[in-house]
Structure formats: structure tokens, C-alpha cells
């Protein structure tokens, strides 16, 4: 069980997401994170171990500029309890930036991971959510919505900067 929160269209997106994560703290106490995107398309991440108040103190919100934000509180059901598995997970790829916050388990994550590793993917975490990130980045579609259609169906909060 995890908590996922997102907001778009307000300059204080990080602060509102921070408050949303406090409200969702009961869904995950292991780690917390926020990624914002500013007007220039630059992504600004923070993620750390611990409760929201420990992982993201109020002072840490200052560099999280932008009017789009997603946040995550984690309770690990897949993968170890390390900062590498804290979310939102973010990656830069040829089309821009992908940030992903996921709640749930991917039942076929091991098979997808093996397939992606066979094709040259390099993973930085042990969580099942990272396979979604790789699948999204490898999609040949230009449109973000079409990219999502290439990913397995599940409850995912995701934004793209293309």
C-alpha cells in the first residue's frame, strides 16, 4: 500500500503536494518524495527515507518550483527498503523526463524486467515500478497518452515532459 498525490496548474504545486502526502502518510511510512516540473520543462525531485516530515522538511520545498507535481509515500510490497526504491522515480530519456509514482504490485514484473535487461536496460532499484519507467521510455509513440498505452495497465500517476 502506498500513497500517490498529484496536482497541476498552481504555482504552489509542491506545497500542496506536500500537504497531500501528509494526509496520505498512513498509506506508507517508509519513504516519501515529490517531483515538480517548471515552465521550462525542468524536473525538480526530492525523495528520502522516513516519514513525510523527515524525508521532506518544509525548507526542502523551496527548490521544487513549477505548477505540476506528483508525490508518493511508500510502504514496500516489492523491492527492498532503500532510498533507491523511494518514489516518484524519475528518468531522463531521449524524449525528455518521465516521473512516475505507482501504487500496487505488477504481477509480471520479474518477466518484464528480465526481458528489458535482455534488451540492454540497466535498473537502479529493486522495485517493480521501475519496469514501467523503462517501458514508457522505450515506447515509440510521440504522444504521452499513447506511451501509456504501451505500459501494463495499473494504478499509476505519471507525467511527461516531452
Secondary structure, DSSP 8 states (H G I E B T S, - for coil): --EEEEEES-TTHHHHHHHHHHHTGGG--SEEEEEEE-TTS-EEEEEEES-HHHHS-GGGGTT--SSEEEEEEE--SSS-SSGGG-SSEEEEETTEEEEEEE-S--TTHHHHHHHHHHTT---S-SSTTHHHHHHHHH---SSHHHHHHTS--S-EEEEEE-
